[in-house]
Amino acid sequence: MKLQTTFNLGITFIFIVLAISIAALSIQYVNTNTIREARNHVTIYTRAAWEIHNSQIAQIQAALEVMAYSDSLGELLEHPEDEPLRRAVMADLEGARQELGMDILNVLSSDGAVILRSRYPYNHGDNFYNDPLVRHVMVEGRSISGNVIFSQERLDVEGEGLLERVLAIAQEPRGMFIGAAVPVIRDGEMIGILEMGTLLNGAVEEVDRIRDAVFASETYAEKPLGTVTIFMGDLRISTNVLDNQGRRAVGTRASQEVAEQVLQAGEPWTGRAYVVDTWYLSQYEPIRDPDGEIIGMFYVGELEQKYLDIRQQAVVLYLAVVLSGMLVAFLIFYFLTRGVVRPILQLSVATQQLSQGDLTYRVDIHRDDELGDLAVSFNAMADQLEMQRHQIEEDQRRLEDLNSELRTTNRNYMEMLGFVSHELKNPLSSAILSLYTVKDGYLGKITDVQERSLASVARSLEYFQDMVKNYLDLSRLEKGELKARKHDIDLRAQVIEPVLDGLRKGLEDKGMSVVNNVVEGLRITADGTLIRIVYDNLLSNAIKYGKEGGRVELDTRRDEGAITLRVYNEGPGIPASEIPKLFEKFSRLEHPEYIREKGTGLGLFICREIVEEHGGKIWVDSEEGQWVRFSFTLPNN
């Protein structure tokens, strides 16, 4: 079969499969996306409903907190036996309760005993300690609000008509109240409690207000677009869901699946729910009392049919657009590819030859279009690649020769540096020892002029010794011999004190004091020899550049995963502009206080390399003209 025929059949098959796949995916996508958006809307509506519900509770609490400042109320709580005052307060509170549309408004003593009720027959004398709202106010001394369950006995004593309202719904003797309780404070002490609330059983104002605010009382296909219900347990006690007779469907119960997940597991339930005779996308969430106990459910639902119609319209429109576009694309693609296949095959073969390393292969295509230009560009690219390969091969040969020369030069340099430094080390130490033997008078008394001259020679030899030591360390470092061989060491006994002993004379000559705050017995995992080099460099610098009679201080600080070691000295400090280059190889500071002291510029570079070899870091802090502190970290094992 020819390539053109194979290509056309393949493209046809691909477009058919693609069309079927896109159609299926489109339906799935639109369906999933529509339902997800619908559920997201229900979740948002539920949050809005909670906000409205909680705002009602907040308004009750705010009204109570204003009432709590009443002078007459305070007098009654202080003089509950004053009957005329009690009747006057009762009349005021009853008027306030009726104006606010509340079912109860009670005055209690600080121990929860009822002093006054504002609802007929105005019972008093009982105790509300078991009421969660009252108990929280008594215990915490602050305002509290929420939903609570009232028992049959509580409803009976609260006032006329309340028990009858709850019994009218499925003969349930309990009721759910929404309300608040606030403390009455005088002179910083709680002298009583105010409690107010309204019975939700059979009430319609709350659910209708939420529905109107969230769904604007809209209908779809002659069905309510949204519904709201409050459950006490699994019993529907307040709702705007209507039954088949057009009455509010109070007294019915939620499904077992919903009740188990929301009331028992305490988790929201979201999904499709069949409400009376219609499917709604619903969300049920638990209602809790101030003690955190689940006492009911809050339901918000939106009509599913609206989203089903939207989904169907979207699927039809989406498929029509996609399939039409694919058909047009197929026809255009078919006619365009007929004259393109052959030169493409030639270019494909040429590309394979180039990819296999045959840079001499060229294509023979002569056309006055883009494919012709592509063929010319391809041949030019092949020419360029062939030239570049020859150039790269030549450059590579030169680089290999140069690299070999550099390795030989570097090896000779490092060997010479190490050899010279090592050969100078011993005779230099011997010369210094002999010089100090003469200078200190062990071979006979010398004059002051001779002593000053010998001291000058000693300083030059000590500088030379430091330079030899640094170059020897640099040689080992450059050759990769300065590797950390870590083991458990005593930092103070095995590192710091030997270094201080070796530098004791320099400290005494400058009259400097050392404060060693490193605790005895502090053990670290490190290469003791290398860490001694670090401390020797840092302390030598402290002596060399510190002020005469100044203080040198050593300490440590443990951090999570690391230990920080610090060397501090009083002295001229380091300018901030000089700090970035401080740890570079052969770096010397331009500050006048440092220029007069000789140095190789290698000590701090070697310190940095040793610390980084241990997996740590080193830095410096300074206040110019006052002090310098070098700090470095080591892993804390």
C-alpha positions as CSV (number, residue, x, y, z in Angstrom):
1,M,0.0,0.0,0.0
2,K,1.3,3.4,-0.9
3,L,2.3,5.9,1.7
4,Q,-0.3,8.4,0.5
5,T,-3.1,5.7,0.9
6,T,-1.8,4.5,4.2
7,F,-1.5,8.1,5.4
8,N,-5.1,8.9,4.3
9,L,-6.5,5.8,5.9
10,G,-4.6,6.4,9.1
11,I,-5.7,10.0,9.4
12,T,-9.3,9.0,8.7
13,F,-9.1,6.4,11.4
14,I,-7.4,8.8,13.8
15,F,-10.1,11.5,13.3
16,I,-12.9,9.0,13.8
17,V,-11.4,7.7,17.0
18,L,-10.6,11.2,18.1
19,A,-14.1,12.4,17.4
20,I,-15.6,9.5,19.4
21,S,-13.1,10.1,22.3
22,I,-13.7,13.8,22.4
23,A,-17.4,13.3,22.3
24,A,-17.2,10.9,25.2
25,L,-14.8,13.1,27.1
26,S,-16.9,16.2,26.4
27,I,-20.0,14.5,27.8
28,Q,-18.0,13.3,30.8
29,Y,-16.4,16.7,31.4
30,V,-19.6,18.7,31.1
31,N,-21.4,16.3,33.3
32,T,-18.7,16.2,36.0
33,N,-18.1,19.9,35.8
34,T,-21.8,20.8,35.9
35,I,-22.4,18.6,39.0
36,R,-19.2,19.8,40.7
37,E,-20.2,23.4,40.1
38,A,-23.7,22.7,41.4
39,R,-22.3,21.1,44.6
40,N,-19.9,24.1,44.9
41,H,-22.9,26.4,44.7
42,V,-24.7,24.4,47.4
43,T,-21.7,24.6,49.6
44,I,-21.5,28.3,49.1
45,Y,-25.2,28.7,49.8
46,T,-24.8,26.6,53.0
47,R,-22.0,28.9,54.2
48,A,-24.3,31.9,53.4
49,A,-27.1,30.3,55.3
50,W,-24.8,29.7,58.3
51,E,-23.8,33.3,58.2
52,I,-27.4,34.5,58.3
53,H,-28.2,32.0,61.1
54,N,-25.2,33.1,63.1
55,S,-26.0,36.7,62.6
56,Q,-29.4,36.1,64.2
57,I,-27.7,34.6,67.2
58,A,-25.3,37.5,67.3
59,Q,-28.2,40.0,67.3
60,I,-29.8,38.2,70.2
61,Q,-26.5,38.3,72.1
62,A,-25.9,42.0,71.3
63,A,-29.4,42.9,72.5
64,L,-28.9,41.0,75.7
65,E,-25.5,42.7,76.3
66,V,-27.2,46.1,76.0
67,M,-30.0,45.0,78.4
68,A,-27.4,43.9,80.9
69,Y,-26.4,47.5,81.5
70,S,-29.9,48.4,82.8
71,D,-29.7,50.1,86.2
72,S,-33.1,48.6,87.3
73,L,-31.9,45.1,86.4
74,G,-28.8,45.6,88.5
75,E,-30.9,46.8,91.4
76,L,-33.2,43.8,91.1
77,L,-30.3,41.3,91.1
78,E,-28.9,43.0,94.2
79,H,-32.4,43.2,95.9
80,P,-34.4,40.3,94.5
81,E,-36.9,40.5,97.3
82,D,-38.1,44.0,96.2
83,E,-41.5,43.1,94.7
84,P,-42.4,46.5,93.1
85,L,-39.0,46.6,91.5
86,R,-39.4,43.0,90.3
87,R,-42.8,43.8,88.6
88,A,-41.4,46.9,86.9
89,V,-38.4,45.0,85.5
90,M,-40.7,42.2,84.4
91,A,-42.9,44.6,82.5
92,D,-39.9,46.2,80.8
93,L,-38.4,42.8,79.8
94,E,-41.7,41.4,78.6
95,G,-42.1,44.4,76.3
96,A,-38.5,44.0,75.0
97,R,-39.1,40.2,74.4
98,Q,-42.2,40.8,72.4
99,E,-40.6,43.7,70.4
100,L,-37.7,41.4,69.5
101,G,-40.0,38.5,68.7
102,M,-38.4,36.2,71.3
103,D,-40.1,33.4,73.2
104,I,-38.1,33.6,76.4
105,L,-36.2,36.3,78.3
106,N,-35.2,35.3,81.8
107,V,-33.2,36.9,84.7
108,L,-31.0,34.5,86.7
109,S,-28.9,34.9,89.8
110,S,-25.1,34.3,89.5
111,D,-25.7,30.7,90.7
112,G,-28.3,29.9,88.0
113,A,-31.5,30.4,90.0
114,V,-34.4,32.0,88.1
115,I,-35.3,35.3,89.6
116,L,-37.7,36.5,86.9
117,R,-39.4,35.3,83.7
118,S,-41.0,37.6,81.2
119,R,-43.5,35.1,79.8
120,Y,-46.8,34.2,81.4
121,P,-47.3,32.6,84.0
122,Y,-43.9,34.2,85.0
123,N,-42.6,31.2,86.9
124,H,-39.4,31.6,89.0
125,G,-37.3,29.9,91.7
126,D,-36.0,26.9,89.6
127,N,-32.4,26.5,88.6
128,F,-30.8,26.4,85.2
129,Y,-27.3,25.1,86.0
130,N,-27.8,22.2,83.4
131,D,-28.6,24.7,80.6
132,P,-25.3,24.8,78.5
133,L,-25.7,28.5,77.8
134,V,-26.1,29.4,81.5
135,R,-23.4,27.0,82.7
136,H,-20.8,28.4,80.3
137,V,-21.6,32.0,81.5
138,M,-21.3,30.8,85.1
139,V,-18.0,29.0,84.5
140,E,-16.3,31.4,82.0
141,G,-17.9,34.7,83.0
142,R,-18.4,35.8,79.4
143,S,-21.3,35.9,76.9
144,I,-22.2,32.8,75.0
145,S,-24.7,32.0,72.2
146,G,-25.9,29.1,70.2
147,N,-28.5,26.3,69.8
148,V,-29.7,24.3,72.8
149,I,-32.3,21.5,73.5
150,F,-35.0,22.2,76.1
151,S,-36.6,19.2,77.8
152,Q,-40.4,18.8,78.3
153,E,-40.1,20.0,81.9
154,R,-38.1,23.0,80.9
155,L,-40.6,23.9,78.1
156,D,-43.5,23.5,80.6
157,V,-42.0,25.9,83.1
158,E,-40.8,28.4,80.6
159,G,-44.3,29.7,79.8
160,E,-47.6,29.3,78.1
161,G,-47.9,27.7,74.6
162,L,-44.3,26.5,74.2
163,L,-44.9,22.9,75.1
164,E,-48.0,22.8,72.9
165,R,-45.9,24.0,69.9
166,V,-43.4,21.3,70.1
167,L,-46.0,18.5,70.7
168,A,-47.8,19.6,67.6
169,I,-44.8,18.3,65.5
170,A,-44.8,14.5,65.6
171,Q,-45.6,14.5,69.4
172,E,-41.9,15.3,70.1
173,P,-41.8,16.7,73.7
174,R,-38.4,18.5,73.3
175,G,-37.6,21.8,71.6
176,M,-34.6,23.5,70.0
177,F,-33.9,27.0,71.0
178,I,-31.7,29.6,69.4
179,G,-30.5,32.1,71.8
180,A,-27.8,33.6,74.1
181,A,-26.8,34.2,77.7
182,V,-24.8,37.1,79.0
183,P,-23.3,38.0,82.4
184,V,-24.5,41.1,84.3
185,I,-21.4,42.7,85.7
186,R,-21.2,45.3,88.4
187,D,-18.0,46.6,89.9
188,G,-16.1,43.8,88.2
189,E,-18.2,41.0,89.6
190,M,-20.9,38.9,88.0
191,I,-24.1,39.5,89.9
192,G,-26.5,37.7,87.6
193,I,-27.3,36.3,84.1
194,L,-29.7,37.3,81.3
195,E,-30.9,34.5,78.9
196,M,-33.0,35.1,75.8
197,G,-34.0,33.0,72.8
198,T,-36.7,31.7,70.5
199,L,-38.1,28.3,69.8
200,L,-37.3,26.9,66.4
201,N,-39.9,24.1,66.4
202,G,-42.7,25.1,64.0
203,A,-41.1,28.6,63.4
204,V,-40.8,29.8,59.8
205,E,-39.1,33.2,60.1
206,E,-35.6,31.8,60.3
207,V,-35.7,29.4,57.4
208,D,-37.7,31.8,55.2
209,R,-35.3,34.6,55.9
210,I,-32.4,32.4,54.8
211,R,-34.2,31.2,51.7
212,D,-35.1,34.7,50.6
213,A,-31.6,36.0,51.2
214,V,-29.8,33.1,49.4
215,F,-32.3,32.1,46.6
216,A,-34.5,35.2,46.4
217,S,-37.6,33.0,46.5
218,E,-37.0,31.9,42.8
219,T,-38.7,29.0,41.2
220,Y,-37.7,26.7,38.3
221,A,-40.2,24.6,36.4
222,E,-42.8,25.6,39.0
223,K,-40.6,24.2,41.8
224,P,-38.8,26.1,44.5
225,L,-35.3,26.7,43.4
226,G,-33.9,26.4,47.0
227,T,-35.1,25.1,50.3
228,V,-33.8,25.4,53.9
229,T,-34.6,23.1,56.8
230,I,-33.6,22.9,60.5
231,F,-33.6,19.4,62.1
232,M,-33.7,18.6,65.8
233,G,-31.9,15.3,65.7
234,D,-33.3,13.7,62.5
235,L,-36.7,15.4,62.9
236,R,-37.6,18.2,60.6
237,I,-38.9,21.0,62.9
238,S,-38.6,24.1,60.8
239,T,-38.7,24.1,57.0
240,N,-40.0,25.7,53.8
241,V,-40.1,22.4,52.0
242,L,-43.8,21.8,51.0
243,D,-45.5,18.4,50.9
244,N,-48.0,17.3,48.3
245,Q,-50.8,19.2,49.9
246,G,-48.8,22.5,49.9
247,R,-48.1,22.4,53.7
248,R,-44.7,22.7,55.3
249,A,-43.3,19.2,55.7
250,V,-42.5,19.5,59.4
251,G,-42.5,16.2,61.4
252,T,-40.8,14.1,58.8
253,R,-37.4,12.6,59.3
254,A,-34.1,12.5,57.4
255,S,-32.9,9.4,55.8
256,Q,-30.8,6.9,57.8
257,E,-27.7,7.5,55.6
258,V,-27.8,11.2,56.3
259,A,-28.5,10.7,60.0
260,E,-25.6,8.3,60.5
261,Q,-23.1,10.5,58.8
262,V,-24.1,13.8,60.2
263,L,-25.6,13.0,63.6
264,Q,-23.4,10.1,64.6
265,A,-20.1,10.7,62.6
266,G,-20.3,14.5,62.8
267,E,-19.4,14.9,59.1
268,P,-21.3,17.0,56.5
269,W,-23.3,15.1,53.9
270,T,-23.4,16.4,50.4
271,G,-25.3,14.7,47.5
272,R,-28.6,14.2,45.8
273,A,-31.6,14.0,48.1
274,Y,-35.2,13.2,47.1
275,V,-37.3,15.9,48.8
276,V,-41.1,15.1,48.8
277,D,-41.3,14.5,45.0
278,T,-38.2,16.3,43.5
279,W,-34.5,15.7,43.5
280,Y,-32.4,18.4,45.2
281,L,-28.6,18.8,45.4
282,S,-28.4,19.0,49.2
283,Q,-25.9,19.6,52.0
284,Y,-26.6,18.6,55.6
285,E,-24.3,19.9,58.4
286,P,-24.4,19.2,62.1
287,I,-25.7,21.7,64.6
288,R,-23.9,21.7,67.9
289,D,-24.7,23.1,71.3
290,P,-22.2,25.2,73.3
291,D,-20.8,21.9,74.8
292,G,-20.0,20.6,71.3
293,E,-22.7,18.0,71.3
294,I,-24.5,17.4,68.1
295,I,-28.2,18.2,68.6
296,G,-29.5,18.6,65.0
297,M,-28.8,19.3,61.4
298,F,-28.8,22.3,59.1
299,Y,-30.0,21.6,55.5
300,V,-29.7,23.7,52.3
301,G,-30.8,22.3,49.0
302,E,-31.0,23.5,45.4
303,L,-33.2,22.1,42.6
304,E,-31.2,19.6,40.6
305,Q,-33.3,19.9,37.4
306,K,-31.9,23.3,36.7
307,Y,-28.4,21.9,36.4
308,L,-29.5,18.9,34.4
309,D,-31.0,21.2,31.8
310,I,-27.9,23.3,31.7
311,R,-25.7,20.2,31.3
312,Q,-27.8,18.9,28.4
313,Q,-27.7,22.2,26.6
314,A,-23.9,22.5,27.2
315,V,-23.2,19.0,25.9
316,V,-25.2,19.5,22.7
317,L,-23.6,22.8,22.0
318,Y,-20.1,21.6,22.8
319,L,-20.3,18.5,20.7
320,A,-21.7,20.4,17.7
321,V,-18.8,22.9,17.8
322,V,-16.1,20.2,18.4
323,L,-17.4,17.8,15.7
324,S,-17.9,20.6,13.1
325,G,-14.4,21.9,13.8
326,M,-12.9,18.4,13.5
327,L,-14.6,17.7,10.2
328,V,-13.4,21.0,8.7
329,A,-9.9,20.4,10.0
330,F,-9.9,16.9,8.5
331,L,-10.8,18.1,5.1
332,I,-8.2,20.9,5.1
333,F,-5.6,18.5,6.4
334,Y,-6.3,15.9,3.8
335,F,-5.8,18.3,0.9
336,L,-2.7,19.9,2.3
337,T,-0.9,16.7,3.0
338,R,-1.2,15.2,-0.4
339,G,1.7,17.3,-1.9
340,V,3.8,17.3,1.3
341,V,4.3,13.6,2.0
342,R,7.0,12.8,-0.6
343,P,9.5,15.5,0.2
344,I,8.8,14.9,3.9
345,L,9.8,11.3,3.5
346,Q,13.0,12.4,1.7
347,L,13.8,14.8,4.5
348,S,13.1,12.0,7.0
349,V,15.6,9.7,5.4
350,A,18.2,12.5,5.3
351,T,17.6,13.3,9.0
352,Q,18.0,9.6,9.9
353,Q,21.3,9.6,8.0
354,L,22.5,12.6,9.9
355,S,21.4,11.3,13.2
356,Q,23.5,8.1,12.5
357,G,26.6,10.2,11.9
358,D,26.6,10.5,8.1
359,L,27.1,14.2,7.7
360,T,27.9,13.9,3.9
361,Y,24.3,12.9,3.1
362,R,22.3,15.6,1.1
363,V,18.6,15.8,-0.2
364,D,17.7,16.3,-3.8
365,I,14.5,18.4,-3.7
366,H,13.8,21.2,-6.1
367,R,10.6,23.2,-5.3
368,D,9.6,26.8,-5.3
369,D,7.9,26.7,-1.9
370,E,8.7,26.3,1.8
371,L,9.6,22.6,1.3
372,G,12.2,23.7,-1.3
373,D,13.5,26.3,1.2
374,L,13.5,23.6,3.9
375,A,15.6,21.3,1.6
376,V,18.1,24.1,0.9
377,S,18.3,24.9,4.6
378,F,18.7,21.2,5.5
379,N,21.6,20.9,3.0
380,A,23.2,24.1,4.4
381,M,22.7,22.8,7.9
382,A,24.4,19.5,7.0
383,D,27.4,21.5,5.4
384,Q,27.6,23.6,8.6
385,L,27.5,20.5,10.8
386,E,30.2,18.8,8.9
387,M,32.4,21.9,9.1
388,Q,31.7,22.2,12.8
389,R,32.5,18.6,13.5
390,H,35.9,19.0,11.8
391,Q,36.4,22.2,13.8
392,I,35.3,20.6,17.1
393,E,37.6,17.6,16.5
394,E,40.5,20.0,15.9
395,D,39.6,22.2,19.0
396,Q,39.3,19.0,21.1
397,R,42.8,17.9,20.1
398,R,44.2,21.3,21.0
399,L,42.4,21.4,24.3
400,E,43.6,17.9,25.2
401,D,47.2,19.0,24.5
402,L,46.7,22.2,26.5
403,N,45.1,20.4,29.4
404,S,47.9,17.9,29.6
405,E,50.4,20.7,29.7
406,L,48.4,22.5,32.5
407,R,48.2,19.3,34.5
408,T,52.0,18.8,34.2
409,T,52.7,22.5,35.1
410,N,50.3,22.4,38.1
411,R,51.8,19.1,39.3
412,N,55.3,20.5,39.1
413,Y,54.2,23.7,40.9
414,M,52.6,21.8,43.7
415,E,55.5,19.4,44.1
416,M,57.9,22.3,44.1
417,L,55.8,24.3,46.6
418,G,55.5,21.3,48.9
419,F,59.2,20.4,48.6
420,V,60.5,23.9,49.2
421,S,58.1,24.5,52.1
422,H,59.0,21.2,53.7
423,E,62.7,21.6,53.2
424,L,62.6,25.1,54.8
425,K,60.5,24.1,57.7
426,N,63.1,22.3,59.8
427,P,66.1,24.6,59.3
428,L,63.9,27.6,59.9
429,S,62.6,26.1,63.2
430,S,66.2,25.4,64.2
431,A,67.2,29.0,63.3
432,I,64.4,30.5,65.4
433,L,65.3,28.3,68.3
434,S,69.0,29.3,68.1
435,L,68.0,33.0,67.8
436,Y,65.8,32.9,70.9
437,T,68.6,31.1,72.8
438,V,71.0,34.0,72.0
439,K,68.2,36.7,72.5
440,D,67.1,35.4,75.9
441,G,70.7,35.4,77.2
442,Y,71.3,31.7,77.5
443,L,74.7,32.0,75.7
444,G,75.7,35.2,77.6
445,K,74.4,38.6,78.3
446,I,73.7,40.9,75.3
447,T,73.3,44.6,75.0
448,D,69.9,46.4,74.5
449,V,70.9,47.3,70.9
450,Q,71.7,43.7,70.2
451,E,68.4,42.5,71.8
452,R,66.4,45.0,69.6
453,S,68.2,43.8,66.5
454,L,67.7,40.2,67.4
455,A,64.0,40.9,68.1
456,S,63.6,42.4,64.7
457,V,65.3,39.3,63.1
458,A,63.0,37.0,65.2
459,R,59.9,38.8,63.9
460,S,61.1,38.3,60.3
461,L,61.9,34.6,60.9
462,E,58.5,34.1,62.6
463,Y,56.8,35.7,59.6
464,F,58.9,33.5,57.4
465,Q,57.9,30.4,59.5
466,D,54.2,31.4,59.2
467,M,54.6,31.8,55.5
468,V,56.3,28.4,55.1
469,K,53.5,26.7,57.2
470,N,50.8,28.4,55.1
471,Y,52.4,27.4,51.8
472,L,52.8,23.9,53.1
473,D,49.1,23.7,54.0
474,L,48.2,25.2,50.6
475,S,50.3,22.6,48.9
476,R,48.5,19.8,50.7
477,L,45.2,21.5,50.0
478,E,45.8,21.9,46.3
479,K,46.9,18.3,46.0
480,G,43.8,17.1,47.8
481,E,45.8,15.7,50.8
482,L,44.0,17.9,53.3
483,K,41.0,15.5,53.8
484,A,39.1,15.5,57.1
485,R,39.6,12.2,59.0
486,K,36.8,12.7,61.6
487,H,36.8,11.1,65.0
488,D,35.6,11.9,68.5
489,I,37.8,14.6,70.1
490,D,37.9,16.8,73.2
491,L,37.7,20.3,71.7
492,R,39.3,22.1,74.7
493,A,42.0,19.6,75.7
494,Q,43.0,18.3,72.3
495,V,42.7,21.4,70.1
496,I,42.3,24.8,71.9
497,E,44.8,24.4,74.8
498,P,47.7,23.1,72.7
499,V,47.2,26.0,70.3
500,L,47.1,28.5,73.2
501,D,50.2,26.9,74.7
502,G,52.1,27.4,71.3
503,L,50.9,31.1,71.2
504,R,51.5,31.9,74.8
505,K,54.7,34.0,74.2
506,G,53.0,36.1,71.5
507,L,50.1,36.8,74.0
508,E,52.5,37.7,76.7
509,D,54.5,40.0,74.5
510,K,51.4,42.1,73.6
511,G,50.0,41.8,77.2
512,M,46.7,40.2,75.9
513,S,44.4,38.2,78.1
514,V,42.5,35.1,77.0
515,V,39.0,34.2,78.2
516,N,38.4,30.5,77.3
517,N,34.6,29.9,77.7
518,V,34.7,26.5,76.0
519,V,33.5,24.0,78.5
520,E,35.8,21.3,79.6
521,G,35.0,17.9,78.2
522,L,33.1,19.2,75.2
523,R,33.4,16.6,72.5
524,I,32.9,17.0,68.8
525,T,33.3,14.8,65.7
526,A,36.1,16.3,63.6
527,D,39.7,16.1,62.4
528,G,41.6,17.4,65.4
529,T,44.7,18.3,63.3
530,L,42.8,20.3,60.8
531,I,40.7,22.1,63.5
532,R,44.0,23.0,65.3
533,I,45.1,24.7,62.0
534,V,41.9,26.7,62.0
535,Y,42.2,27.8,65.6
536,D,46.0,28.5,65.1
537,N,45.2,30.8,62.2
538,L,42.4,32.6,63.9
539,L,44.2,33.1,67.2
540,S,47.4,34.1,65.5
541,N,45.5,36.8,63.6
542,A,43.9,37.9,66.9
543,I,47.3,38.3,68.4
544,K,48.9,39.9,65.3
545,Y,46.1,42.4,64.7
546,G,44.5,42.7,68.1
547,K,45.2,45.7,70.3
548,E,47.9,45.5,73.0
549,G,46.5,44.7,76.4
550,G,43.3,43.6,74.7
551,R,41.0,40.6,75.3
552,V,40.7,37.4,73.3
553,E,37.6,35.3,74.0
554,L,36.7,31.8,72.8
555,D,33.2,30.3,73.2
556,T,30.8,27.8,71.6
557,R,27.0,27.7,70.9
558,R,25.0,24.6,70.1
559,D,22.3,24.9,67.5
560,E,20.0,22.3,66.0
561,G,22.2,20.1,63.9
562,A,25.4,22.1,64.3
563,I,27.8,23.6,66.8
564,T,29.2,27.2,66.3
565,L,32.8,27.9,67.4
566,R,33.8,31.6,67.9
567,V,37.0,33.5,68.4
568,Y,36.7,37.2,69.5
569,N,39.3,39.8,70.0
570,E,39.4,43.5,70.7
571,G,41.2,45.5,67.9
572,P,40.8,47.8,65.0
573,G,38.0,45.8,63.4
574,I,37.4,45.1,59.7
575,P,35.7,47.6,57.3
576,A,32.5,46.3,55.9
577,S,33.8,46.8,52.4
578,E,36.7,44.5,53.0
579,I,34.7,41.5,54.4
580,P,33.6,40.0,51.1
581,K,37.2,39.3,50.0
582,L,38.5,38.2,53.4
583,F,38.5,34.5,52.7
584,E,39.9,34.6,49.2
585,K,43.4,33.2,48.3
586,F,46.2,35.7,48.8
587,S,43.8,38.3,50.0
588,R,45.3,41.2,52.0
589,L,43.3,44.1,53.6
590,E,44.1,47.6,52.6
591,H,43.3,49.1,56.0
592,P,46.3,51.0,57.5
593,E,46.1,48.9,60.7
594,Y,46.7,45.7,58.7
595,I,49.2,46.8,56.0
596,R,52.0,47.3,58.5
597,E,51.7,43.6,59.6
598,K,53.2,41.1,57.2
599,G,51.2,38.1,55.9
600,T,50.7,35.7,53.0
601,G,46.9,36.1,52.7
602,L,46.5,32.4,52.9
603,G,45.5,31.7,56.5
604,L,41.8,32.5,56.2
605,F,41.5,30.8,52.8
606,I,42.9,27.6,54.4
607,C,40.5,28.0,57.3
608,R,37.5,28.2,55.0
609,E,38.6,25.2,53.0
610,I,39.1,23.1,56.2
611,V,35.7,24.2,57.6
612,E,33.9,23.4,54.3
613,E,35.7,20.1,54.2
614,H,34.0,19.3,57.5
615,G,30.6,20.3,56.0
616,G,30.4,23.7,57.9
617,K,30.7,27.4,57.0
618,I,32.8,30.3,58.3
619,W,32.1,34.0,58.6
620,V,33.2,37.2,60.3
621,D,31.3,39.9,62.3
622,S,33.1,43.2,63.2
623,E,32.5,46.7,64.5
624,E,35.2,48.9,63.0
625,G,37.5,50.3,65.5
626,Q,36.2,48.0,68.3
627,W,36.3,44.3,67.8
628,V,36.3,41.3,65.4
629,R,34.6,37.9,65.9
630,F,35.3,34.9,63.6
631,S,32.6,32.1,63.7
632,F,32.5,28.7,62.1
633,T,30.1,25.8,62.3
634,L,30.6,22.1,62.4
635,P,27.9,19.4,62.0
636,N,26.7,18.5,65.5
637,N,26.9,14.7,65.7
